[in-house]
Amino acid sequence: MNHTVSLSKFSALATSLVTLVALGVGSLLLTGCAETLDTHGTVMPPSALQRLQIGQSSKDQVRQILGTPATMGTLNDDRWYYVNSVVGSTPFNTNNLKSRRVLVLDFDPATGLLQNLTERTAQDGRAIDPNQAATNTAGQTMGFFEQMFGNIGIK
């Protein structure tokens, strides 16, 4: 009985194993570079938007259909904003905005019924350049010992 494995069978098995490992590593590298899409905010399906009726839908009905708004007007709580963004990310390009929808709903202050519905997209937005300057605040600069022992004896 001969228990020796021929060199050609071993070589073929090693070649197959190396090829399989190379294909697996290559597949992992390629899928690691694939773009992932993340959805942020309120999902607004067309069927839900069709249920909103100007002059008929109340704030409670809108809240049941779309959920809580992302934000309300700063000085006017009769203006609601629903925001949805789709962002794509790859290992070398994160936060690539694919789409943005902003739904602006205005309610009649007297009746609380939906008065106007406006939809905006990323093309309606404006790019801003934030000011990087620091704002000085009034007050004193406290050193290490003032911070550590400054409240001793204060009631």
N, CA and C atoms as a LAMMPS dump frame, in Angstrom:
ITEM: TIMESTEP
0
ITEM: NUMBER OF ATOMS
465
ITEM: BOX BOUNDS ff ff ff
-5.0000000000000000e+02 5.0000000000000000e+02
-5.0000000000000000e+02 5.0000000000000000e+02
-5.0000000000000000e+02 5.0000000000000000e+02
ITEM: ATOMS id mol type element x y z
1 1 1 N 0.843 -1.164 0
2 1 2 C 0 0 0
3 1 3 C 0.891 1.23 0
4 2 1 N 0.701 2.107 -0.955
5 2 2 C 1.548 3.278 -1.133
6 2 3 C 0.817 4.504 -0.6
7 3 1 N 1.35 5.136 0.475
8 3 2 C 0.726 6.31 1.089
9 3 3 C 1.378 7.606 0.657
10 4 1 N 2.151 7.599 -0.309
11 4 2 C 2.812 8.823 -0.747
12 4 3 C 1.917 9.561 -1.726
13 5 1 N 1.895 10.878 -1.594
14 5 2 C 1.112 11.73 -2.476
15 5 3 C 2.047 12.225 -3.55
16 6 1 N 1.599 12.125 -4.777
17 6 2 C 2.471 12.555 -5.859
18 6 3 C 2.644 14.06 -5.81
19 7 1 N 3.785 14.511 -6.272
20 7 2 C 4.133 15.922 -6.271
21 7 3 C 3.188 16.729 -7.146
22 8 1 N 2.702 16.174 -8.224
23 8 2 C 1.81 16.905 -9.125
24 8 3 C 0.446 17.158 -8.469
25 9 1 N -0.067 16.184 -7.701
26 9 2 C -1.34 16.387 -6.997
27 9 3 C -1.191 17.46 -5.933
28 10 1 N -0.102 17.461 -5.211
29 10 2 C 0.152 18.474 -4.183
30 10 3 C 0.274 19.849 -4.817
31 11 1 N 0.957 19.942 -5.923
32 11 2 C 1.143 21.209 -6.625
33 11 3 C -0.197 21.75 -7.126
34 12 1 N -1.039 20.883 -7.654
35 12 2 C -2.362 21.302 -8.139
36 12 3 C -3.223 21.78 -6.971
37 13 1 N -3.171 21.082 -5.848
38 13 2 C -3.943 21.473 -4.666
39 13 3 C -3.463 22.821 -4.125
40 14 1 N -2.164 23.049 -4.075
41 14 2 C -1.609 24.315 -3.597
42 14 3 C -1.99 25.46 -4.524
43 15 1 N -1.955 25.217 -5.822
44 15 2 C -2.33 26.244 -6.793
45 15 3 C -3.805 26.609 -6.643
46 16 1 N -4.657 25.625 -6.469
47 16 2 C -6.089 25.872 -6.283
48 16 3 C -6.341 26.67 -5.001
49 17 1 N -5.639 26.32 -3.941
50 17 2 C -5.8 27.017 -2.667
51 17 3 C -5.346 28.469 -2.767
52 18 1 N -4.224 28.711 -3.415
53 18 2 C -3.714 30.07 -3.597
54 18 3 C -4.688 30.884 -4.441
55 19 1 N -5.237 30.299 -5.501
56 19 2 C -6.204 30.981 -6.363
57 19 3 C -7.461 31.333 -5.573
58 20 1 N -7.953 30.406 -4.77
59 20 2 C -9.142 30.639 -3.96
60 20 3 C -8.918 31.765 -2.949
61 21 1 N -7.791 31.765 -2.284
62 21 2 C -7.462 32.823 -1.325
63 21 3 C -7.339 34.17 -2.041
64 22 1 N -6.699 34.203 -3.197
65 22 2 C -6.541 35.45 -3.952
66 22 3 C -7.9 35.993 -4.383
67 23 1 N -8.784 35.124 -4.828
68 23 2 C -10.131 35.567 -5.212
69 23 3 C -10.902 36.098 -4.007
70 24 1 N -10.776 35.45 -2.881
71 24 2 C -11.454 35.916 -1.669
72 24 3 C -10.951 37.272 -1.215
73 25 1 N -9.649 37.448 -1.199
74 25 2 C -9.062 38.738 -0.793
75 25 3 C -9.442 39.824 -1.791
76 26 1 N -9.403 39.509 -3.076
77 26 2 C -9.788 40.477 -4.102
78 26 3 C -11.237 40.895 -3.963
79 27 1 N -12.116 39.939 -3.687
80 27 2 C -13.534 40.25 -3.495
81 27 3 C -13.733 41.161 -2.297
82 28 1 N -13.048 40.883 -1.211
83 28 2 C -13.167 41.734 -0.024
84 28 3 C -12.673 43.139 -0.296
85 29 1 N -11.58 43.276 -1.024
86 29 2 C -11.061 44.605 -1.348
87 29 3 C -12.032 45.381 -2.226
88 30 1 N -12.627 44.723 -3.2
89 30 2 C -13.569 45.399 -4.087
90 30 3 C -14.84 45.818 -3.351
91 31 1 N -15.371 44.966 -2.475
92 31 2 C -16.584 45.335 -1.741
93 31 3 C -16.287 46.405 -0.705
94 32 1 N -15.08 46.482 -0.222
95 32 2 C -14.707 47.534 0.718
96 32 3 C -14.693 48.908 0.066
97 33 1 N -14.526 48.954 -1.246
98 33 2 C -14.514 50.229 -1.97
99 33 3 C -15.89 50.611 -2.482
100 34 1 N -16.872 49.754 -2.307
101 34 2 C -18.215 50.033 -2.809
102 34 3 C -18.847 51.168 -2.005
103 35 1 N -19.687 51.93 -2.673
104 35 2 C -20.365 53.057 -2.022
105 35 3 C -21.52 52.551 -1.18
106 36 1 N -21.661 53.102 0.018
107 36 2 C -22.807 52.809 0.866
108 36 3 C -23.678 54.056 0.925
109 37 1 N -24.977 53.863 0.904
110 37 2 C -25.932 54.97 0.964
111 37 3 C -26.618 54.961 2.319
112 38 1 N -26.647 56.109 2.966
113 38 2 C -27.311 56.276 4.25
114 38 3 C -28.416 57.298 4.088
115 39 1 N -29.599 56.971 4.599
116 39 2 C -30.738 57.889 4.563
117 39 3 C -30.909 58.488 5.945
118 40 1 N -30.99 59.81 5.99
119 40 2 C -31.162 60.528 7.248
120 40 3 C -32.457 61.329 7.179
121 41 1 N -33.15 61.404 8.297
122 41 2 C -34.337 62.242 8.356
123 41 3 C -35.621 61.462 8.13
124 42 1 N -36.65 62.191 7.751
125 42 2 C -37.987 61.643 7.566
126 42 3 C -38.133 61.05 6.179
127 43 1 N -38.569 59.807 6.108
128 43 2 C -38.865 59.192 4.82
129 43 3 C -40.248 59.68 4.41
130 44 1 N -40.342 60.279 3.217
131 44 2 C -41.597 60.875 2.761
132 44 3 C -42.067 60.183 1.491
133 45 1 N -42.761 59.052 1.626
134 45 2 C -43.233 58.365 0.425
135 45 3 C -44.34 59.176 -0.259
136 46 1 N -44.435 59.077 -1.593
137 46 2 C -45.475 59.822 -2.308
138 46 3 C -46.878 59.528 -1.803
139 47 1 N -47.128 58.297 -1.379
140 47 2 C -48.468 57.952 -0.877
141 47 3 C -48.821 58.751 0.375
142 48 1 N -47.83 59.024 1.218
143 48 2 C -48.087 59.822 2.424
144 48 3 C -48.359 61.277 2.055
145 49 1 N -47.594 61.804 1.088
146 49 2 C -47.791 63.193 0.684
147 49 3 C -49.146 63.388 0.025
148 50 1 N -49.642 62.379 -0.671
149 50 2 C -50.951 62.471 -1.304
150 50 3 C -52.079 62.536 -0.276
151 51 1 N -51.833 62.041 0.914
152 51 2 C -52.858 62.071 1.975
153 51 3 C -52.985 63.448 2.614
154 52 1 N -51.998 64.323 2.397
155 52 2 C -52.065 65.675 2.963
156 52 3 C -52.962 66.532 2.085
157 53 1 N -53.95 67.18 2.691
158 53 2 C -54.913 67.984 1.952
159 53 3 C -54.856 69.432 2.436
160 54 1 N -54.556 70.351 1.495
161 54 2 C -54.526 71.783 1.82
162 54 3 C -55.926 72.205 2.282
163 55 1 N -55.971 72.905 3.413
164 55 2 C -57.242 73.39 3.953
165 55 3 C -58.033 72.359 4.726
166 56 1 N -57.558 71.103 4.77
167 56 2 C -58.31 70.047 5.461
168 56 3 C -57.492 69.308 6.504
169 57 1 N -56.197 69.12 6.27
170 57 2 C -55.356 68.337 7.19
171 57 3 C -54.95 69.193 8.386
172 58 1 N -55.182 68.664 9.586
173 58 2 C -54.799 69.359 10.82
174 58 3 C -53.37 68.995 11.204
175 59 1 N -52.834 69.693 12.195
176 59 2 C -51.479 69.393 12.673
177 59 3 C -51.383 67.964 13.184
178 60 1 N -52.407 67.508 13.899
179 60 2 C -52.385 66.136 14.423
180 60 3 C -52.399 65.111 13.293
181 61 1 N -53.181 65.375 12.246
182 61 2 C -53.222 64.453 11.117
183 61 3 C -51.872 64.407 10.4
184 62 1 N -51.256 65.563 10.21
185 62 2 C -49.942 65.616 9.567
186 62 3 C -48.922 64.86 10.407
187 63 1 N -48.989 65.03 11.709
188 63 2 C -48.06 64.332 12.609
189 63 3 C -48.269 62.822 12.522
190 64 1 N -49.504 62.371 12.371
191 64 2 C -49.769 60.939 12.232
192 64 3 C -49.241 60.405 10.904
193 65 1 N -49.308 61.211 9.849
194 65 2 C -48.888 60.761 8.524
195 65 3 C -47.369 60.798 8.371
196 66 1 N -46.756 61.91 8.752
197 66 2 C -45.312 62.102 8.529
198 66 3 C -44.459 61.963 9.786
199 67 1 N -45.078 61.984 10.945
200 67 2 C -44.314 61.94 12.19
201 67 3 C -43.993 63.345 12.673
202 68 1 N -43.19 63.432 13.7
203 68 2 C -42.8 64.716 14.272
204 68 3 C -41.892 65.456 13.298
205 69 1 N -42.117 66.759 13.099
206 69 2 C -41.246 67.492 12.16
207 69 3 C -39.81 67.568 12.663
208 70 1 N -38.879 67.694 11.721
209 70 2 C -37.468 67.823 12.084
210 70 3 C -37.248 69.104 12.867
211 71 1 N -37.939 70.149 12.483
212 71 2 C -37.849 71.419 13.197
213 71 3 C -39.087 72.245 12.886
214 72 1 N -39.284 73.265 13.691
215 72 2 C -40.37 74.212 13.468
216 72 3 C -39.76 75.583 13.28
217 73 1 N -40.539 76.501 12.715
218 73 2 C -40.043 77.858 12.506
219 73 3 C -39.572 78.477 13.806
220 74 1 N -38.511 79.256 13.739
221 74 2 C -37.939 79.856 14.936
222 74 3 C -38.916 80.814 15.604
223 75 1 N -39.526 81.67 14.832
224 75 2 C -40.467 82.637 15.379
225 75 3 C -41.906 82.3 15.021
226 76 1 N -42.124 81.174 14.36
227 76 2 C -43.445 80.82 13.88
228 76 3 C -43.611 79.317 14.005
229 77 1 N -44.305 78.853 15.049
230 77 2 C -44.472 77.412 15.209
231 77 3 C -45.575 76.852 14.312
232 78 1 N -46.128 77.68 13.426
233 78 2 C -47.087 77.214 12.429
234 78 3 C -46.384 76.857 11.115
235 79 1 N -45.062 76.831 11.106
236 79 2 C -44.284 76.395 9.943
237 79 3 C -43.455 75.19 10.389
238 80 1 N -43.695 74.075 9.719
239 80 2 C -42.996 72.833 10.043
240 80 3 C -42.084 72.446 8.888
241 81 1 N -40.922 71.839 9.233
242 81 2 C -39.952 71.392 8.246
243 81 3 C -39.7 69.892 8.426
244 82 1 N -39.827 69.173 7.332
245 82 2 C -39.449 67.76 7.292
246 82 3 C -38.267 67.64 6.332
247 83 1 N -37.189 67.012 6.777
248 83 2 C -35.958 66.958 5.992
249 83 3 C -35.565 65.498 5.766
250 84 1 N -35.158 65.194 4.533
251 84 2 C -34.662 63.869 4.188
252 84 3 C -33.415 64.042 3.335
253 85 1 N -32.336 63.364 3.698
254 85 2 C -31.085 63.426 2.941
255 85 3 C -30.58 62.015 2.689
256 86 1 N -30.042 61.807 1.498
257 86 2 C -29.383 60.549 1.159
258 86 3 C -27.915 60.892 0.912
259 87 1 N -27.029 60.236 1.676
260 87 2 C -25.605 60.531 1.629
261 87 3 C -24.854 59.258 1.243
262 88 1 N -23.97 59.378 0.266
263 88 2 C -23.141 58.255 -0.146
264 88 3 C -21.758 58.366 0.471
265 89 1 N -21.186 57.229 0.818
266 89 2 C -19.849 57.212 1.422
267 89 3 C -19.013 56.097 0.809
268 90 1 N -17.782 56.441 0.487
269 90 2 C -16.774 55.467 0.093
270 90 3 C -15.584 55.694 1.022
271 91 1 N -14.634 54.776 1.057
272 91 2 C -13.514 54.961 1.975
273 91 3 C -12.752 56.265 1.772
274 92 1 N -12.73 56.807 0.563
275 92 2 C -11.953 58.009 0.32
276 92 3 C -12.819 59.234 0.063
277 93 1 N -14.135 59.096 0.089
278 93 2 C -15.034 60.215 -0.159
279 93 3 C -16.263 60.046 0.724
280 94 1 N -16.2 60.573 1.935
281 94 2 C -17.311 60.448 2.867
282 94 3 C -18.264 61.63 2.71
283 95 1 N -19.492 61.425 3.085
284 95 2 C -20.525 62.456 3.098
285 95 3 C -20.723 63.134 1.752
286 96 1 N -20.932 62.34 0.723
287 96 2 C -21.22 62.844 -0.61
288 96 3 C -22.747 62.92 -0.752
289 97 1 N -23.309 64.129 -0.702
290 97 2 C -24.754 64.318 -0.75
291 97 3 C -25.311 63.861 -2.091
292 98 1 N -26.214 62.896 -2.052
293 98 2 C -26.846 62.387 -3.27
294 98 3 C -28.158 63.123 -3.536
295 99 1 N -28.947 63.32 -2.494
296 99 2 C -30.214 64.032 -2.657
297 99 3 C -30.645 64.608 -1.309
298 100 1 N -31.425 65.666 -1.383
299 100 2 C -32.005 66.268 -0.172
300 100 3 C -33.391 66.789 -0.536
301 101 1 N -34.34 66.488 0.303
302 101 2 C -35.705 67 0.157
303 101 3 C -36.085 67.682 1.46
304 102 1 N -36.606 68.884 1.334
305 102 2 C -37.112 69.612 2.494
306 102 3 C -38.561 69.94 2.195
307 103 1 N -39.437 69.462 3.047
308 103 2 C -40.858 69.722 2.909
309 103 3 C -41.229 70.799 3.926
310 104 1 N -41.736 71.93 3.438
311 104 2 C -42.121 73.051 4.306
312 104 3 C -43.636 73.091 4.352
313 105 1 N -44.202 72.957 5.545
314 105 2 C -45.645 72.991 5.715
315 105 3 C -46.023 74.219 6.532
316 106 1 N -46.945 75.013 6.01
317 106 2 C -47.451 76.187 6.722
318 106 3 C -48.888 75.907 7.149
319 107 1 N -49.173 76.206 8.408
320 107 2 C -50.506 76.015 8.95
321 107 3 C -51.153 77.369 9.216
322 108 1 N -52.459 77.421 9.062
323 108 2 C -53.224 78.632 9.362
324 108 3 C -53.227 78.807 10.879
325 109 1 N -52.749 79.952 11.392
326 109 2 C -52.691 80.139 12.849
327 109 3 C -54.066 80.098 13.513
328 110 1 N -55.095 80.507 12.801
329 110 2 C -56.443 80.561 13.397
330 110 3 C -57.079 79.178 13.473
331 111 1 N -56.966 78.395 12.402
332 111 2 C -57.665 77.106 12.358
333 111 3 C -56.749 75.918 12.639
334 112 1 N -55.439 76.066 12.444
335 112 2 C -54.506 74.966 12.628
336 112 3 C -54.506 73.983 11.468
337 113 1 N -55.148 74.373 10.345
338 113 2 C -55.2 73.503 9.174
339 113 3 C -54.054 73.826 8.215
340 114 1 N -53.654 72.822 7.438
341 114 2 C -52.573 72.978 6.479
342 114 3 C -52.957 74.039 5.448
343 115 1 N -52.116 75.038 5.318
344 115 2 C -52.395 76.17 4.438
345 115 3 C -51.551 76.119 3.162
346 116 1 N -50.305 75.649 3.267
347 116 2 C -49.403 75.629 2.125
348 116 3 C -48.381 74.517 2.318
349 117 1 N -47.984 73.9 1.197
350 117 2 C -46.99 72.833 1.217
351 117 3 C -45.989 73.127 0.101
352 118 1 N -44.716 73.292 0.48
353 118 2 C -43.663 73.604 -0.473
354 118 3 C -42.567 72.562 -0.342
355 119 1 N -42.074 72.079 -1.481
356 119 2 C -40.97 71.116 -1.455
357 119 3 C -39.729 71.755 -2.054
358 120 1 N -38.61 71.599 -1.362
359 120 2 C -37.331 72.136 -1.833
360 120 3 C -36.339 70.975 -1.949
361 121 1 N -35.347 71.182 -2.802
362 121 2 C -34.323 70.147 -3.006
363 121 3 C -32.945 70.741 -2.723
364 122 1 N -31.918 69.929 -2.9
365 122 2 C -30.546 70.39 -2.669
366 122 3 C -30.19 71.527 -3.619
367 123 1 N -30.778 71.555 -4.811
368 123 2 C -30.486 72.614 -5.773
369 123 3 C -31.012 73.972 -5.296
370 124 1 N -31.997 73.973 -4.412
371 124 2 C -32.532 75.229 -3.869
372 124 3 C -31.662 75.792 -2.75
373 125 1 N -30.75 74.988 -2.227
374 125 2 C -29.912 75.42 -1.107
375 125 3 C -28.776 76.32 -1.559
376 126 1 N -28.145 76.932 -0.588
377 126 2 C -26.978 77.777 -0.841
378 126 3 C -25.821 77.281 0.01
379 127 1 N -24.646 77.294 -0.568
380 127 2 C -23.445 76.933 0.189
381 127 3 C -23.016 78.141 1.019
382 128 1 N -22.691 77.898 2.263
383 128 2 C -22.218 78.976 3.136
384 128 3 C -20.802 78.666 3.578
385 129 1 N -20.073 79.717 3.882
386 129 2 C -18.709 79.571 4.365
387 129 3 C -18.684 80.063 5.812
388 130 1 N -18.711 79.165 6.779
389 130 2 C -18.732 79.587 8.173
390 130 3 C -17.494 80.4 8.543
391 131 1 N -17.685 81.394 9.365
392 131 2 C -16.587 82.227 9.845
393 131 3 C -15.847 81.444 10.932
394 132 1 N -14.564 81.29 10.779
395 132 2 C -13.765 80.504 11.713
396 132 3 C -13.213 81.331 12.878
397 133 1 N -13.484 82.636 12.897
398 133 2 C -12.96 83.488 13.965
399 133 3 C -13.633 83.145 15.292
400 134 1 N -12.91 83.294 16.36
401 134 2 C -13.435 83.021 17.693
402 134 3 C -14.04 84.296 18.271
403 135 1 N -15.1 84.131 19.027
404 135 2 C -15.745 85.258 19.672
405 135 3 C -15.229 85.369 21.1
406 136 1 N -14.708 86.533 21.455
407 136 2 C -14.235 86.741 22.821
408 136 3 C -15.433 86.889 23.745
409 137 1 N -15.307 86.339 24.924
410 137 2 C -16.384 86.436 25.907
411 137 3 C -15.898 87.241 27.093
412 138 1 N -16.855 87.885 27.734
413 138 2 C -16.517 88.66 28.93
414 138 3 C -16.254 87.696 30.08
415 139 1 N -15.401 88.06 30.974
416 139 2 C -15.095 87.21 32.117
417 139 3 C -13.609 87.19 32.361
418 140 1 N -13.225 86.416 33.342
419 140 2 C -11.815 86.366 33.676
420 140 3 C -11.224 85.036 33.261
421 141 1 N -9.944 85.033 33.085
422 141 2 C -9.222 83.812 32.809
423 141 3 C -8.738 83.27 34.133
424 142 1 N -9.107 82.055 34.406
425 142 2 C -8.745 81.456 35.688
426 142 3 C -7.572 80.52 35.486
427 143 1 N -6.613 80.61 36.374
428 143 2 C -5.474 79.713 36.353
429 143 3 C -5.822 78.392 37.011
430 144 1 N -4.84 77.509 37.083
431 144 2 C -5.053 76.186 37.643
432 144 3 C -5.52 76.249 39.094
433 145 1 N -4.834 77.057 39.933
434 145 2 C -5.165 77.099 41.362
435 145 3 C -6.51 77.759 41.605
436 146 1 N -6.876 78.78 40.806
437 146 2 C -8.199 79.402 40.958
438 146 3 C -9.304 78.4 40.62
439 147 1 N -9.059 77.574 39.619
440 147 2 C -10.062 76.579 39.273
441 147 3 C -10.178 75.48 40.333
442 148 1 N -9.037 75.079 40.909
443 148 2 C -9.048 73.993 41.883
444 148 3 C -9.573 74.425 43.243
445 149 1 N -9.193 75.637 43.665
446 149 2 C -9.504 76.044 45.032
447 149 3 C -10.417 77.256 45.1
448 150 1 N -10.902 77.728 43.961
449 150 2 C -11.703 78.947 43.929
450 150 3 C -13.055 78.843 44.621
451 151 1 N -13.632 77.637 44.719
452 151 2 C -14.952 77.509 45.324
453 151 3 C -14.914 77.078 46.8
454 152 1 N -13.734 77.016 47.382
455 152 2 C -13.625 76.648 48.794
456 152 3 C -14.142 77.821 49.63
457 153 1 N -15.05 77.532 50.512
458 153 2 C -15.6 78.548 51.386
459 153 3 C -16.816 79.254 50.791
460 154 1 N -17.181 78.961 49.571
461 154 2 C -18.353 79.609 48.959
462 154 3 C -19.573 78.769 49.292
463 155 1 N -20.602 79.464 49.764
464 155 2 C -21.824 78.742 50.133
465 155 3 C -22.924 79.053 49.167
